[in-house]
């Protein structure tokens, strides 16, 4: 059986009690996955040790250094996704990947990640607010239009494949800004032994993309470069 590492970040949602609650649900659900699955949180070196992660016994790897607000004056201090994958790829495992901290994962996702594939692109369905017991019992309800989300919230790699092919992925895509997932999705799907599945869940919340931010402009420029150079 393959060993799977699931990486995530940790967001301070103290300004939004509902989102903080649903992040807590997602983290607790992650701790109940099969024993061959190991959740970890990857944060900045300067971040505090988050008590909630300690309570869930989720290791917090404070290893990130690059901060998009410092480097390109982005509005939000968002990390570079390549850095997160590089941290995760150093952990002893067969398969590793990243999901956003508010993503709910069922055990059957782990069955998909056992397949003999190079990369895994996982989409989400939007559901209403839920509790750990409700979600684990299958009582979450997909909201109207909840299966229409076209992006992806989970990206996983066979570890050996990543180390051989990580140069395909731009180093400067910023997490949490538009198009980073578009870039990864297109690269992973192009001529590789890959699968795309809608198998993740996410509690719906209003989201407005700021396409004028420095981070968004950065990611859009990278996406355009990839297309122009026939990398996707």
C-alpha positions, -999 to 999 in steps of 0.1 A, spaced: 0 0 0 14 34 -10 22 60 17 4 93 9 13 127 23 -14 154 20 -1 189 25 -21 220 32 -17 255 45 -34 271 75 -54 303 73 -62 327 101 -99 331 96 -105 350 129 -123 376 109 -148 350 96 -161 326 122 -180 305 97 -149 299 75 -128 292 106 -153 266 117 -153 249 83 -115 249 81 -115 231 115 -140 206 102 -118 199 71 -87 195 93 -104 171 117 -118 151 88 -83 148 74 -70 133 106 -95 104 102 -82 92 69 -66 57 66 -33 51 85 -12 52 53 -22 89 48 -3 116 66 -16 152 67 9 180 72 6 218 72 33 239 54 37 275 67 62 303 68 92 301 90 80 332 108 45 319 115 35 310 150 29 274 160 -8 271 155 -25 255 185 -53 240 164 -28 220 143 -12 208 176 -46 197 189 -52 177 157 -17 163 158 -10 177 123 28 185 119 34 221 111 64 225 88 75 261 91 98 261 61 85 286 36 106 317 31 94 334 -1 65 358 5 47 373 -25 39 405 -6 76 410 2 88 401 -33 63 416 -57 42 438 -33 12 416 -35 -17 427 -15 -18 394 5 12 376 19 6 345 -2 32 318 -7 46 303 -40 30 269 -46 62 254 -61 79 260 -27 51 240 -9 55 211 -33 92 211 -29 88 208 9 63 180 6 85 161 -19 113 158 8 90 137 30 93 99 29 63 87 9 52 73 -24 26 100 -33 23 135 -21 1 165 -29 -16 197 -18 -52 206 -10 -65 239 3 -71 240 40 -109 242 36 -112 210 15 -130 180 28 -116 146 19 -134 112 19 -114 80 23 -122 69 -13 -99 97 -25 -71 76 -10 -82 47 -33 -77 70 -63 -43 80 -51 -33 43 -50 -36 40 -87 -4 35 -108 -4 70 -122 21 99 -124 -2 128 -115 -37 133 -100 -59 164 -106 -88 166 -81 -118 188 -85 -143 198 -58 -180 200 -53 -194 228 -33 -216 218 -3 -235 235 25 -220 240 59 -214 206 76 -200 190 108 -175 162 110 -201 137 119 -224 148 91 -197 147 65 -184 113 76 -219 100 75 -224 111 39 -250 137 49 -233 167 32 -255 183 5 -241 196 -28 -256 231 -34 -273 239 -67 -246 243 -92 -221 229 -68 -206 205 -94 -200 233 -119 -167 245 -104 -141 242 -132 -109 247 -112 -91 221 -92 -83 221 -54 -61 190 -52 -29 182 -70 -9 150 -63 22 135 -77 40 102 -77 71 113 -58 96 98 -83 78 115 -112 79 149 -95 117 147 -89 122 138 -126 98 164 -140 95 193 -115 114 215 -140 81 216 -160 64 237 -134 71 275 -131 86 284 -98 68 317 -94 31 308 -94 14 322 -64 -11 302 -44 -45 317 -39 -43 339 -70 -61 332 -103 -46 308 -128 -21 289 -107 -43 259 -108 -49 263 -145 -12 262 -151 -6 231 -130 -37 213 -144 -26 219 -180 10 208 -175 0 177 -156 -26 166 -182 -3 171 -212 10 138 -224 14 123 -189 -1 93 -171 -27 114 -153 -62 113 -140 -88 140 -133 -116 133 -109 -143 153 -91 -139 138 -56 -132 166 -31 -157 187 -12 -157 224 -2 -182 244 19 -194 272 -3 -185 308 4 -186 340 -16 -153 346 -34 -143 376 -55 -112 373 -76 -90 405 -78 -75 403 -113 -57 435 -108 -35 424 -78 2 419 -83 -2 382 -77 -29 378 -102 -10 397 -129 21 376 -121 1 343 -125 -17 355 -157 17 365 -173 31 330 -165 0 313 -180 3 334 -212 40 325 -214 32 288 -211 7 290 -239 29 311 -262 58 287 -258 35 256 -263 43 243 -228 6 235 -223 
